Amino acid sequence: MTASAEAHSIHKFHAMAEIALSRFEEGELDIQTVRGPLTVEWKNEVEIITAGVVVFLDSEGNFHLIAHPGQDGKKLLQAAHRFFTRWIRLNI
């Protein structure tokens, strides 16, 4: 989700996926485990996340990774990075 759905938002998502994967692989970013669903709310939008990995930036610009137990964080981060890379290539 993004607070501003602008044309360049896809590039922000791609950058976040790339940075999160890189920092995770270099041991600079750990995955915090959460039990139960995550609820993300913004204005009239509500997303309930019951499985997977969530990458987000806090208000200070720091990256965080949250995952549900049993999820392979590295593989999901790699998949997110590939997805956004391909989306950008198709969009050009």
C-alpha positions in Angstrom: 0.0 0.0 0.0 1.1 3.5 -0.5 -0.3 6.8 0.9 0.2 8.4 -2.5 -0.8 6.4 -5.6 1.4 8.3 -8.1 2.8 7.1 -11.4 6.2 6.6 -9.8 4.9 4.5 -6.9 5.9 1.3 -8.7 9.5 2.5 -8.6 9.3 3.1 -4.9 7.9 -0.4 -4.4 10.7 -1.8 -6.5 13.4 0.1 -4.6 11.9 -1.1 -1.3 11.9 -4.7 -2.4 15.5 -4.4 -3.7 16.8 -2.7 -0.5 15.0 -5.0 1.8 16.3 -8.1 0.0 19.8 -6.7 -0.1 19.9 -5.8 3.6 18.3 -9.1 4.6 20.9 -11.1 2.6 23.7 -9.0 4.2 22.4 -9.6 7.7 21.5 -5.9 8.2 17.7 -6.6 8.4 16.0 -9.2 10.5 12.6 -10.6 10.2 10.3 -10.1 13.2 7.8 -12.9 13.6 4.1 -12.1 14.3 1.3 -14.4 15.2 -2.1 -13.7 13.8 -3.3 -11.4 11.0 -1.9 -7.9 10.4 -4.3 -5.2 9.7 -3.1 -2.2 7.7 -5.5 0.7 7.5 -5.3 4.0 5.5 -8.3 6.2 5.1 -11.0 3.9 3.7 -8.6 1.1 2.7 -8.1 -1.9 5.0 -5.8 -4.8 4.2 -5.8 -7.9 6.4 -2.6 -9.9 5.9 -2.9 -13.5 7.2 0.3 -15.0 5.7 3.5 -13.8 4.1 6.1 -11.1 4.7 5.4 -7.4 5.1 8.1 -4.9 4.2 7.5 -1.3 5.4 9.2 1.9 6.3 8.5 3.6 9.6 8.0 7.3 10.0 11.8 7.8 10.3 12.5 5.9 7.0 13.8 2.7 8.7 13.0 -0.7 7.0 11.2 -3.4 8.9 10.3 -7.0 7.9 7.4 -8.8 9.6 6.6 -12.4 8.8 4.1 -15.0 9.8 5.6 -18.2 11.3 6.6 -20.8 8.7 7.0 -18.3 5.9 10.3 -18.4 4.0 11.2 -14.7 4.2 14.1 -14.9 1.8 12.2 -16.6 -0.9 9.3 -14.1 -0.5 11.6 -11.2 -0.7 13.2 -12.6 -3.8 9.8 -13.1 -5.4 8.7 -9.6 -4.5 11.9 -8.2 -6.1 11.4 -10.2 -9.3 7.7 -9.2 -9.5 8.5 -5.5 -9.3 11.4 -5.8 -11.7 9.3 -7.5 -14.3 6.4 -5.0 -13.7 8.7 -2.1 -14.4 10.1 -3.8 -17.5 6.6 -4.4 -18.8 5.6 -0.8 -18.0 8.4 0.8 -20.0 
